[in-house]
Amino acid sequence: MSAVRLSGIATAALVQPGLSPSLLARFPPTLLISGTRDPAMSSVIHSQQLLERAGAPAELHVWEGMWHSFFSDPEMPESVEAYQTIVNFFLHHLGHRSANTRAPVTVPSR
């Protein structure tokens, strides 16, 4: 049985990239979205800080009063704002539009 053995540090970095600034530095542009009532908000903020310290581009957007995965409800105005943020992020980082150009987001009615 052949297996690739990784050092404990390398294994830990793959499981928890925040332990390795050199690994974080290789991350692609990252979009982090949270709400102020999201129990994971502190971890999201910490992730953004680690990415930026490592030199990886990271955008953090936080919605007041919103909970974890608030954008799962497409009818909320905050969800539409989050969708617009996501669209703009990808358009900007994929090079299809300038950061100042907004592609409209429409949410189909039920």
ZAFIMAR-536516 format. One record per residue (C-alpha): residue in three letters; x, y, z. Coordinates in steps of 0.1 Angstrom, whole numbers, padded with zeros to 4 digits, always signed. Layout:
AlaXYZ ...
***
This chain:
Met+0000+0000+0000 Ser+0016+0032-0011 Ala+0005+0065+0005 Val+0018+0100+0003 Arg+0028+0112+0037 Leu+0025+0148+0045 Ser+0041+0165+0075 Gly+0017+0174+0103 Ile+0021+0210+0094 Ala+0013+0205+0057 Thr-0017+0183+0066 Ala-0030+0209+0091 Ala-0026+0237+0065 Leu-0047+0217+0040 Val-0074+0211+0066 Gln-0072+0246+0080 Pro-0056+0270+0055 Gly-0056+0298+0080 Leu-0026+0282+0096 Ser-0005+0288+0065 Pro+0000+0324+0052 Ser+0019+0310+0022 Leu-0011+0288+0012 Leu-0035+0317+0018 Ala-0014+0339-0005 Arg-0022+0316-0034 Phe-0060+0319-0029 Pro-0080+0334-0057 Pro-0100+0366-0051 Thr-0125+0357-0023 Leu-0159+0371-0016 Leu-0172+0367+0020 Ile-0208+0375+0029 Ser-0223+0375+0064 Gly-0250+0391+0085 Thr-0246+0407+0119 Arg-0268+0380+0134 Asp-0248+0351+0118 Pro-0232+0330+0145 Ala-0202+0325+0121 Met-0197+0363+0115 Ser-0166+0364+0137 Ser-0150+0335+0117 Val-0159+0352+0084 Ile-0142+0384+0096 His-0112+0365+0108 Ser-0109+0347+0074 Gln-0110+0380+0056 Gln-0082+0394+0078 Leu-0061+0363+0073 Leu-0065+0365+0036 Glu-0056+0401+0034 Arg-0026+0397+0057 Ala-0014+0370+0033 Gly-0018+0393+0003 Ala-0048+0375-0012 Pro-0076+0398-0024 Ala-0107+0395-0002 Glu-0139+0414+0000 Leu-0161+0413+0031 His-0198+0424+0029 Val-0219+0423+0061 Trp-0256+0430+0062 Glu-0271+0445+0094 Gly-0296+0423+0112 Met-0292+0394+0088 Trp-0286+0358+0098 His-0265+0329+0083 Ser-0274+0323+0047 Phe-0300+0351+0047 Phe-0297+0353+0009 Ser-0314+0319+0006 Asp-0347+0338+0006 Pro-0347+0354-0029 Glu-0376+0377-0021 Met-0359+0397+0006 Pro-0344+0431-0005 Glu-0312+0422+0013 Ser-0310+0390-0007 Val-0313+0410-0040 Glu-0285+0433-0027 Ala-0263+0402-0019 Tyr-0270+0387-0054 Gln-0260+0421-0069 Thr-0228+0420-0049 Ile-0220+0385-0060 Val-0227+0393-0097 Asn-0205+0424-0095 Phe-0177+0405-0078 Phe-0176+0379-0105 Leu-0180+0404-0134 His-0151+0424-0119 His-0128+0395-0113 Leu-0135+0377-0145 Gly-0127+0409-0164 His-0161+0412-0182 Arg-0170+0446-0169 Ser-0154+0474-0150 Ala-0160+0475-0112 Asn-0183+0506-0117 Thr-0207+0488-0141 Arg-0235+0470-0126 Ala-0253+0441-0142 Pro-0290+0442-0131 Val-0302+0413-0110 Thr-0338+0403-0113 Val-0356+0379-0090 Pro-0385+0360-0106 Ser-0417+0363-0087 Arg-0433+0331-0074 
***
